[in-house]
Amino acid sequence: MNGSVIETGEALPPYDYIMTNAQGEKRVLLTTKAPLKDFSGNPIGVVSTSVDITERKQAEEALRQSEARTRAIVDNALDGIITIDERGSIQSVNPAAEIIFGYEEDFLIGQNLSMLAAEPYRSAHDRYLANYITTKEAKIIGIGREVEGQRANGERFPMDLAVSEVVLDDERAFVGVVRDITERKEMERMKTEFVSTVSHELRTPLTSIRGSLGLVNGGAVGEIPEQAQTMINMAEQNTERLINLVNDILDIEKIEAGKMDFRMAPLDLGTLLEQAVEANRGFAEECEVTLVLAKPLPEAEVDGDEDRLLQVLANLLSNAAKFSARGSDVTISLSATEDSFRVTIADKGPGIPNEFR
């Protein structure tokens, strides 16, 4: 190699040279070789210069591995990942985005991101981006929302879109993460239809039962014994409460949105507890458990929804009876604090394990 430098009189391009130092460590040297010439310009020797670039090489290798890991994560992500510049032009897409939208990356690069959105989101996209750059008012960026996308075949589909702002090579860019939620939306639709169907099927016989009990209570079948009258009244009240619950199930979307209706009115808690005990006594007897209402009860008037409170009490009393030892008591008590009232339902069951509390 040195001979060729002398023969041609031309310097060699710099090259990496690996050597082992006195401590046995391998070091990388950036080596240059140039001809040494006499006064006539004839090469008579070689000037060799070496610079230790081991740390730089290690940093470059670490960066290469980091980029490879990041690329592997992005390429194998189930969600579509798209980067765009300030003008909305697509800079990169991952394989998942290609699958979701049905386009190849080479076709998408340089296209405006709006082409992947369905109307009216397509027309609004550039306006959103320009507005954010000018005012920093975020409507999608940094927030995320549900929008409609459009595949290469023209099919519209629901998707979750989350967009974040990043700085790449001193230039502002945006990264969008897209999730196709078509399957989730279909499951939600099926659930809603199922709940609606079941609720309607329940309401029909319950309405019939309520009507029959009303006729019996109204004397349509003659005089009713006092003991039977109490049971019929209880059955009519519970049927009414079941119909109200079924009506709530029909409005399950309102429940999920926290918009359940409450019919608030002044209530006497003592009277309410007596009703709850009577309504659940039959179930407790099946469990061979006795419901005991502590006496005397303090005067306790509150604003509440009678059906909702009876529903809560029924859940607590039935659970207490179900998990109590046969022959034991479930005690219901009412106490007053400085600014509220407390209903306590105590049983002698095993209790709730700590991990389920």
LORO-558294 format. One record per residue: x, y, z of N, C-alpha, C in turn. Coordinates in steps of 0.02 Angstrom, whole numbers, plus 50000, padded with zeros to 5 digits. Layout:
XYZXYZXYZ ...
***
This chain:
500424994050000500005000050000500435006250000 500975006150041501425011950042501755012849975 501925007049942502245007349877501805010749826 501155009349828500705012349779500655019849788 500715022249850500695029449862501315032649831 501885029349839502505032149812502495031949735 502225026449709502225025549636501755030549602 501155031649631500665036049598500735043249619 501025044249679501075050949704500415053749729 499905049449738499255051649760499085048849829 498765052849870498575050649938498015045549933 498015040949981497485036049985496885038850023 496265036850005495685039050044495765036550116 495535040450166495575038350236495215031550245 495475027450289495175020950302495255019250376 494815014750399494835012450469495345006850476 495715007250531496225002050544496144999950617 496054993450629495974990850696496634988250721 496834990550781497454988250812497334986750885 497794983150914497764981350985498314985151022 498104988951074498604992851111498964988551163 499394991851201499794988151250499384984951305 498794987551317498354984751369497904979151341 497994977551278497604972151249496924974351224 496794980951222496154983551198496174984651123 495624982851090495584984251018495354991451009 495724995150968495565002050954495475003050879 495045007750861494925009250790495275015850773 495695015550723496085021450702495855023550633 495745030050624495615032750558496295034750528 496475031250476497155031850450497155035250381 497625039850371497725042950305498455042050285 498565041050221499245040350194499315044950135 499845049050138499975053850084500715053450065 500875054850002501585054449980502005060150009 502635058650025503135063650044503565064949983 503585071149960503925072649896504545076949908 505025076149860505635080249864505495086949830 506045090949822505955097649793505735097449721 505855091749689505655091149619504945088549612 504635086949668503945084449666503905076949659 504475073649664504465066449658504345063249726 503885058349730503755055049794504345050949816 504555052249879505125048549905504945044749969 504335045549993504125041950053503385042950066 503165040850124502455041150142502385044350211 501895048850216501705051750280501055048350302 501075044850358500485041250383500245044550447 499595045950449499285049150508498705044850531 498665043550597498125039550625497805043250683 497135043350685496745046550739496315041150771 496325040750837495925035750873495185038050872 494765034150838494045035850833493625030350865 493905026750913493545021250944492885023450975 492915028851016492305031251050491775033451000 492005036750945491525038950895491195032950862 491585027850847491305021850817490815018350863 490985018250927490535015150976489875018950980 489925025750978489315029850981488895028750918 489235028250860488865027150798488515020350798 488855015250826488555008650829487965008450877 488035011950934487485012350982486885015750950 487005021150912486465024750878486145020250826 486555016550789486285012050738485835006750769 486065003850826485654998750859485015001750887 485055007950915484465011250941483955012450885 484205014850827483765016150770483455009550745 483855004150747483594997750724483054995150771 483144996150838482634994150886481994998150876 482085004750868481495009050858481115007150795 481495005850742481175003950679480814997250686 481114992550722480794986050733480144986850771 480144991250823479544992450862478994995550819 479185000750780478695004150738478424999450684 478874995450654478664991050600478204985450624 478264983650687477874978050714477284980350757 477184986950762476614989450801475964987650767 475454986150807474794984450779474414990650755 474574996350785474255002650765474645005750707 474275009350665474605012950611474965019150638 475575020250615475975026050636476175029950574 475995036450573476115040650514476445047050537 476975049150503477275055650518477135060450460 476995066650478476865071850427477255078150445 477365082450395477695088850408477175094250421 477405100450428476945105950445476425107150391 476565105050330476085106150275475585100350270 475675095350312475215089650311475435084150263 476035084850234476275079750187476555073750226 476395067850203476605061650237477355060550225 477715059350279478435057950275478595050550282 478205047050323478325039850331477695036550357 477625030150343477075026050370477365019250388 477075016050438477305009350456476875004050421 477084997750422476694992450388475964992150410 475824993250475475134992850499474704998150465 474975004150454474605009450419474465007450347 474945004150315474835001750246474244996850244 474224992350294473684987350296473014990650310 473004995350357472374998550377472065002350318 472475006150282472205010450229472235007250159 472635001950151472664998550087473115001950036 473565006350058474045009550013474745007150031 475205007249981475905005849994476255012250013 476795011550053477155017450079477405021950023 477685018949970477965022949916477445027649885 476815025249882476285029449854476095035049902 476105033649967475875038550017476375044150029 477025042650024477535047750040477425053849995 477375059650028477275065949993476545067849983 476085063049993475375064549987475135068150050 474585071950043474305075250101473915070250143 474005070650209473685065950254472925065750247 472645071350224471905071750220471615066450173 472025063650128471765058650082471555052250119 471795051450181471625045450219471005046450263 470725052450262470135053950302469525054350259 468955052550288468315053250253468025060150269 467585062450226467245068850239466785068050300 466705073250341466965080050333467665081150362 467975075750388468635076450420469165078250368 469075075850306469575077250254469645084750242 469085088150233469105095350219469355099350278 469235096750338469425100550398470155099550418 470485094450389471155092650414471655098450408 471735101150348472235106450338472065112550380 471425113950389471215119650430471415118550503 471315112350528471515110750596472265111950606 472665109450557473395109850562473625117050560 473365120950513473565127950507473355131850569 472765130450595472525133950654472975132350714 473195126050721473615124150777474295127650772 474585127750712475245130850704475215138250719 474645141450702474575148650712474385150450784 473915146850812473635148750878473805143950935 474075137950918474215132750969473565130051000 472995131550969472365128850994472285121750968 472275116851014472265109850995471555107150992 471365104450934470725101050927470815093550918 471385091550890471565084450885472255083350914 472725087750898473425086950917473495086950993 473795081651019473895081051091473275078951129 472715077951093472085076251126471835069451103 471785068551038471525062251011470765062551007 470495058950957469775058850949469585053150902 468935051850899468685046750853468465050150789 468725047850732468565050650667468415044950619 468265046650557468155041550506468715041950455 469015036050441469525035650389469225033050325 469635033150272469405030550207469965026350177 469815020050160470315015550132470395016950057 470895013550027471035014549956470445012549913 470035007749936469455005449897468845009849909 468915015349946468365019949959467955018350020 468095012750053467715010850112467855015550171 467335017950203467395022050263467415017450324 467805019450375467835015350435467995019850495 467765017850555467905021850615468605020550640 468935025750664469615024850691469745029750747 470165027650794470415032150845471055035350819 471105041950824471685045550799471985049750855 472625048550869472995052550918473595055650882 473675062150889474215065750854474635069450905 475295068950900475745072550944476265076350903 476515081750931477005085950898477705083850918 478165083350870478865081550884479315086150844 479955086350863480465090050825480965085050798 481025084750731481485080150698481965084250656 482615083550671483135087250633482985094750631 482805097450690482665104650699482045106950660 481645102250636481025103950601480435101050638 479895104950640479295102550674478925097450630 478705092050663478325086950627477785084450674 477355080250647476795077550687476765069950675 476645066450730476585059150727475865057250743 475545053750697474865051450707474845043950719 474475041950770474385034850785473645033250771 473545028350727472865026650703472695019650726 472095018750752471845012050771471175010950738 471125005750699470495003750666470045000750720 469475004050732469015001650785468374998850756 468414996450694467814993650661467534987850702 467974983250723467744977450761467434979450827 467754984350862467494986550926466794989750917 466714993750865466064996850852465534991650837 465724986450801465244981150785465034977450849 465514976250894465354972950957464884977350999 465014983850999464574988451036463864988451007 463824988150941463164987950909462794981550927 463154975850925462844969450942462624969351015 463034972351059462854972551130462224976651140 462194982351107461604986751114460974983151089 461034979851032460454976251005460244970551052 460744967051080460584961551125460224964051187 460494969351217460184972151277459484974551263 459394977851205458734980351187458244974651177 458464969351143458014963651131457814960251196 458304958851238458164955551302457714959851345 457854966351346457454970851388456724970951365 456614971251299455934971151274455584964551290 455954959051285455654952551300455474951951374 455874955251417455714955151489455124959751505 455094965451472454584970351489453884967851473 453824963951418453164961551399452834957251452 453174951851478452844947951531452764951751596 453254956151612453194959951674452594964551672 452484967651615451904972151608451254968151617 451254962051590450664957851597450554955851670 451104954151705451054952351776450794958151817 451064964251802450834970151839450094971351828 449874970451766449164971451752448724966451788 448944960151790448554955051824448524956351899 449094958251928449094959752000448654965852016 448654970751969448224976551979447494974651979 447304970051935446614967751933446424964151997 446884959852021446754956152083446674961052141 447124965952144447094970952198446464975152193 446204975952132445604979952123444964976152136 445014969852156444414965952173444114962352115 444464961552059444184958252001444034950852013 444374947852061444254940752076443934939752144 443654945052170443324944552234443774946752292 443514945852352443874947952412444484943452424 445034946652445445664943052456445804942752531 446024936952555446204936452626446764941352643 446764943652706447244948752727447964946552716 448124940252734448804937852726449014937652653 448554935552609448704935352538448764942452510 448364947152537448384954052514449074957052523 449394955652581450064958252594450554955652542 450524949252526450984946252477450864949152408 450224950152389450064952852323450314960052317 450234963952371450494970852370451244970952360 451584966352395452314966052389452514964052318 452154959052290452304956852222452184962452172 451654966452182451514971952136452064977352140 452274978852201452804983852209453464981552176 453634975152188454264972552159454214972152083 453624970552057453534970351984453634977351955 453374982351989453454989251966454184991251966 454534989052018455254990752022455634987151966 455474980951951455794977351897455674980751830 455074983051819454924986551756455344992851750 455424996451806455855002451805456575000751789 456814995151816457504993051802457584991251728 457094987651701457124985851630457124992051587 456724997051605456715003351567457405006651569 457745006151626458415008951631458905005251585 458824998551581459264994651538459174996751465 458564998351447458435000751379458815007151365 458945010951417459325017251409460045016351433 460335010451418460995008851445461535013751422 461445016651362461945021451339461945027651384 461345029551408461315035151455461655033451520 461565027251542461895025051604462645025551597 462915022951541463635023051529463895030151525 463475034751503463685041751497463575045551562 463345042051615463215045251679462605049651680 462115047951639461505052051633460885048451658 460975043951706460395040351734459935045351770 459295044451759458805048851791458645046551861 458595051251907458405049751976457775053651993 457315050152026456695053452047456745054852121 457015060652137457155062452207456525064952242 456445062752305455865064952345456035063752418 455695067252464455815066152536455615058952554 456065055552591455945048552610456095047752684 455725043252717455875041352786456285034952782 456915035252803457355029452797457105023552838 456815024852896456565019352937456025015352901 455555018952870455025015552832455315011852772 455825014952740456145011752683456485005152703 456815005152761457134999052784456624993652799 456054995452827455534990552841455294987452775 455204991652724454994989052658455524984252630 456154986152636456694982052609456724975252644 456634975252710456654969052747456084964452726 455474967252720454904963252700454994960552629 455264964652584455344962552515455854957052508 456344956652553456884951752547456834946052598 456304946152638456234941052690456164933952660 455794933552604455704926952573456354923952551 456794927852520457444925352498457864923252558 457844927252611458234925652671457994918952702 457344917852701457084911652729457314905652688 457364906452622457634901152580458354899452599 458724904552621459424903452643459454901552717 458864900752749458824899152820459184904352863 459074910652844459364916352879458794921052900 458864924252958458344928752983458574935952975 458164940152944458304947352940458034950653002 458464954153040458264957353102458364964853095 457814968653101457854975853097457904978653168 458454981953182458574984653249458064990053266 457854990053327457374994953352457664998253415 457475004353431457065008753390457485012053336 457155014253283457495017753229457425025253238 457965029053231457915036353238457515039353179 457245045253191456905048753136457435050753085 457335048753023457845050052972457495051452906 457415057852890457115059752827457665062252780 457685059452720458195061352671457865062552604 458225065752559458015066352489458335060552451 457935056452418458215050852382457725047952333 457975043252292457565039652244457375033052277 456735032052291456515026152329456705019652294 456575019252228456725013152193457475011552193 457885016852183458615015652183458865013352251 458615016552303458845014552370458605007452387 458005005752369457764998952381458164993852340 458394995952281458814991652240459484990352274 459784995552300460424994852335460334990452397 459814991652435459694987652496459564980352479 459204979152423459074972252403459724968652386 460174972152352460824969152336461214967352399 461234972052446461614970852508461294965452550 460634965552557460294960552599460344953552568 460264952952503460304946352471461014943552476 461514947852468462204945452476462344943252547 462094947152595462204945352666461874938752682 461264937652657460914931352670461254925452635 461474926652573461774921352533462424918652566 462814923152595463464921052621463484920352697 462894920352729462864919252801462774911852816 462994909852876462894902952897462154901652909 461924895652894461224893952905461054894652979 460464897352992460244898353061460484904753093 460874908853056461134915053085460684920953068 460854926753097460464932853086460854937753043 460484941753005460764947552971460414953653002 460814958053032460544963653070460584970053029 460014973653025459984979952989459864985453041 460294990453040460224995853089460305002653055 460035007753088460055014553063460315019053118 460825023053102461105027653152461185034553121 461215039553165461285046453143461975049053162 462295052753116462915056253130462765063653131 463285067653134463185074853140462805077753081 462965075353020462645078352961462385073052911 462315066752934462085061652888461795055752927 461565050752889461305044652919461685038652891 461755033452931462105027452908461665021352917 461605017452862461265011052864461805005652867 461765001252916462254995952925461914989252918 462194984952875461954978152867462514973452888 462414970052944462954965952973462754958652971 463214954452947463104947252946463704943752978 463634937352987464164933353019464494928752967 464494930952905464804927052852465564927752852 465894924652802466634924852799466924931652782 466514936152758466774942752739467074942652669 467274948552645467564949152579468324948652585 468654944152548469384943752550469704950552532 470274951952563470604958452554470734959952479 470914954652441471094955952371470494957852328 469884956852354469284958652315468934964852342 469214968052393468874973952421468964979952376 
***
